[in-house]
Amino acid sequence: MNLQTGIYYWPTTLKNPPTYSNLQEDLDCDVLIIGGGSSGAQCAYYLADSGLNVVVVEKNTIGSGSTTTNTAIIQYSGERLFSDLVNSFGRPYVSRHLQLCKQAINDIEVASSLGDIDCEFTRRDSFYFASYKEDVQKLQKEYDLLVEEKFPVDFLTADQIEDRYPFKKDAALYSYGDGEINPITFTHNLFDYAAKKGVKIFEHTEVNGKKFEPTEATIRTKNNHYITARHVIVACGYEGIDIKKEKKASFVSTYIVTTKPVEDFSSWYNKTLIWETARPYTFVRTTKDNRIIIGGLDENTPFAEVRDRKLISKRDKLLLEFNKLFPDIKVEPEYYATAFYGGTNDGLPIIGRYDEYPNCHFLFGFGDNGTVYSMILSKIISDVIVKGSSPDLELYLQNRPIKPN
Ligand SMILES: Cc1cc2nc3c(=O)[nH]c(=O)nc-3n(C[C@H](O)[C@H](O)[C@H](O)COP(=O)(O)OP(=O)(O)OC[C@H]3O[C@@H](n4cnc5c(N)ncnc54)[C@H](O)[C@@H]3O)c2cc1C
């Protein structure tokens, strides 16, 4: 899969990343994690203290997949409103999902604080505004649900918004306790932490053959080594569907621009994470070195050449969209990219378990909260492997029940 094109910001923030050799022998292990992106790192992190013999293989280098272009806004709210998810899944299901999202953000904060590499995790409030007057009611409904679920959130009126920001909007949800992170340093930090606990990591080691039997799998690498494993986790990001097609997954093309550092953020209330109800939406965040990341303007194309052709015009449009919000902040692009972006048709991420792959978990942390979702799924998968079960597994299986109210 041609995942992305562009000039990337995050890799420039880690000058001497840890490196790992390629696999040079046959191995036997308890758990094989395929994929060295943030999802593979989250699995390695949860399994690091399990006492199991864990191996990670990455076909390129750590973090070189979608993790490179991840804008890494860490939020509990996703593209689909929780009040809409209730219609498909019922209230108890959505309540539990909400709790797991909140817990995952806390877990990301803890994981970021362990280890030696600065993950730049910062708590931020989120500002989610109504792009159109007719969306105000939807936000009100979402607010009511979040309050009932005891989530810290305010409903801001047009006057309250004008008091805080240099733009006018009809209404917004202002929620507390979200965050932002550096996805590349986060991924390296977790792998570095896991490696120090004995997890074996190999870069430049591509899986290109597999045989699954009831009690173990045998995986062949491109340089002709074999790994036998009691459990396999496929954490190949969007490329996981090249191994097992998942019909609930869908893809769009998206665009991001990272500006040169900006001096004055005084008009940007609390450097909030900002996004909106329009689809496709535009979103903005800041970085530790005072840049602004602007993303969105998704296109419904699955063709990389169509996606890439629009990069420069989308970059310029994203800057214009930003200046509609903050006309006084002068922005110049320094890094910009376009990428495929995966979601699911019911709005929740997937743990794929398929009869033809016994003892194998496909981690499809798809959706705009990919990092948060992958934290939830990694914990569930490691619980299933280590303890034999997880009460939350059923929520995310590919064949989860849809319960109309
Ligand atoms: C533009 C963009 C913006 C995003 N913004 C956000 C955001 O703001 N917040 C958020 O939470 N999420 C966001 N996401 C989602 C987030 O990026 C992903 O959820 C996350 O990075 C996925 O990590 P991953 O490890 O699953 O995938 P990847 O980073 O793609 O890692 C998978 C790895 O598997 C390796 N691999 C594949 N096949 C094989 C094989 N056969 N053998 C060995 N290795 C293999 C690949 O080389 C790759 O390194 C965004 C995504 C994109 C593209």
Ligand as a Chemical Component Dictionary entry (heavy atoms), coordinates in Angstrom:
data_LIG
# 
_chem_comp.id                   LIG 
_chem_comp.type                 NON-POLYMER 
_chem_comp.pdbx_formal_charge   0 
_chem_comp.three_letter_code    LIG 
# 
loop_
_chem_comp_atom.comp_id 
_chem_comp_atom.atom_id 
_chem_comp_atom.alt_atom_id 
_chem_comp_atom.type_symbol 
_chem_comp_atom.charge 
_chem_comp_atom.model_Cartn_x 
_chem_comp_atom.model_Cartn_y 
_chem_comp_atom.model_Cartn_z 
_chem_comp_atom.pdbx_ordinal 
LIG C1  C1  C 0 -2.555 11.846 8.371  1  
LIG C2  C2  C 0 -2.968 11.093 9.579  2  
LIG C3  C3  C 0 -3.368 11.775 10.711 3  
LIG C4  C4  C 0 -3.746 11.082 11.849 4  
LIG N1  N1  N 0 -4.109 11.789 12.951 5  
LIG C5  C5  C 0 -4.419 11.136 14.082 6  
LIG C6  C6  C 0 -4.670 11.864 15.272 7  
LIG O1  O1  O 0 -4.648 13.097 15.295 8  
LIG N2  N2  N 0 -4.926 11.159 16.390 9  
LIG C7  C7  C 0 -4.933 9.787  16.404 10 
LIG O2  O2  O 0 -5.178 9.201  17.471 11 
LIG N3  N3  N 0 -4.705 9.072  15.286 12 
LIG C8  C8  C 0 -4.442 9.713  14.126 13 
LIG N4  N4  N 0 -4.140 9.009  13.005 14 
LIG C9  C9  C 0 -4.168 7.557  13.069 15 
LIG C10 C10 C 0 -2.802 7.067  13.525 16 
LIG O3  O3  O 0 -1.815 7.557  12.693 17 
LIG C11 C11 C 0 -2.748 5.621  13.432 18 
LIG O4  O4  O 0 -3.756 5.064  14.234 19 
LIG C12 C12 C 0 -1.428 5.056  13.942 20 
LIG O5  O5  O 0 -0.328 5.790  13.543 21 
LIG C13 C13 C 0 -1.309 3.739  13.328 22 
LIG O6  O6  O 0 -0.172 3.136  13.823 23 
LIG P1  P1  P 0 0.030  1.650  13.412 24 
LIG O7  O7  O 0 1.210  1.177  14.168 25 
LIG O8  O8  O 0 -1.229 0.897  13.531 26 
LIG O9  O9  O 0 0.354  1.717  11.846 27 
LIG P2  P2  P 0 1.718  2.080  11.131 28 
LIG O10 O10 O 0 2.384  3.254  11.732 29 
LIG O11 O11 O 0 1.430  2.130  9.672  30 
LIG O12 O12 O 0 2.648  0.844  11.477 31 
LIG C14 C14 C 0 2.499  -0.421 10.853 32 
LIG C15 C15 C 0 3.892  -0.948 10.589 33 
LIG O13 O13 O 0 3.791  -2.278 10.083 34 
LIG C16 C16 C 0 4.838  -2.467 9.166  35 
LIG N5  N5  N 0 4.494  -3.602 8.305  36 
LIG C17 C17 C 0 3.481  -3.671 7.397  37 
LIG N6  N6  N 0 3.479  -4.872 6.788  38 
LIG C18 C18 C 0 4.518  -5.583 7.322  39 
LIG C19 C19 C 0 5.046  -6.894 7.087  40 
LIG N7  N7  N 0 4.521  -7.718 6.156  41 
LIG N8  N8  N 0 6.117  -7.294 7.797  42 
LIG C20 C20 C 0 6.679  -6.493 8.744  43 
LIG N9  N9  N 0 6.220  -5.218 8.984  44 
LIG C21 C21 C 0 5.157  -4.783 8.287  45 
LIG C22 C22 C 0 4.905  -1.150 8.412  46 
LIG O14 O14 O 0 6.165  -0.967 7.793  47 
LIG C23 C23 C 0 4.620  -0.140 9.527  48 
LIG O15 O15 O 0 5.806  0.409  10.077 49 
LIG C24 C24 C 0 -3.759 9.666  11.844 50 
LIG C25 C25 C 0 -3.378 8.974  10.702 51 
LIG C26 C26 C 0 -2.973 9.668  9.578  52 
LIG C27 C27 C 0 -2.546 8.897  8.372  53 
# 
loop_
_chem_comp_bond.comp_id 
_chem_comp_bond.atom_id_1 
_chem_comp_bond.atom_id_2 
_chem_comp_bond.value_order 
_chem_comp_bond.pdbx_ordinal 
LIG C1  C2  SING 1  
LIG C2  C3  SING 2  
LIG C2  C26 DOUB 3  
LIG C3  C4  DOUB 4  
LIG C4  N1  SING 5  
LIG C4  C24 SING 6  
LIG N1  C5  DOUB 7  
LIG C5  C6  SING 8  
LIG C5  C8  SING 9  
LIG C6  O1  DOUB 10 
LIG C6  N2  SING 11 
LIG N2  C7  SING 12 
LIG C7  O2  DOUB 13 
LIG C7  N3  SING 14 
LIG N3  C8  DOUB 15 
LIG C8  N4  SING 16 
LIG N4  C9  SING 17 
LIG N4  C24 SING 18 
LIG C9  C10 SING 19 
LIG C10 O3  SING 20 
LIG C10 C11 SING 21 
LIG C11 O4  SING 22 
LIG C11 C12 SING 23 
LIG C12 O5  SING 24 
LIG C12 C13 SING 25 
LIG C13 O6  SING 26 
LIG O6  P1  SING 27 
LIG P1  O7  DOUB 28 
LIG P1  O8  SING 29 
LIG P1  O9  SING 30 
LIG O9  P2  SING 31 
LIG P2  O10 DOUB 32 
LIG P2  O11 SING 33 
LIG P2  O12 SING 34 
LIG O12 C14 SING 35 
LIG C14 C15 SING 36 
LIG C15 O13 SING 37 
LIG C15 C23 SING 38 
LIG O13 C16 SING 39 
LIG C16 N5  SING 40 
LIG C16 C22 SING 41 
LIG N5  C17 SING 42 
LIG N5  C21 SING 43 
LIG C17 N6  DOUB 44 
LIG N6  C18 SING 45 
LIG C18 C19 SING 46 
LIG C18 C21 DOUB 47 
LIG C19 N7  SING 48 
LIG C19 N8  DOUB 49 
LIG N8  C20 SING 50 
LIG C20 N9  DOUB 51 
LIG N9  C21 SING 52 
LIG C22 O14 SING 53 
LIG C22 C23 SING 54 
LIG C23 O15 SING 55 
LIG C24 C25 DOUB 56 
LIG C25 C26 SING 57 
LIG C26 C27 SING 58 
# 
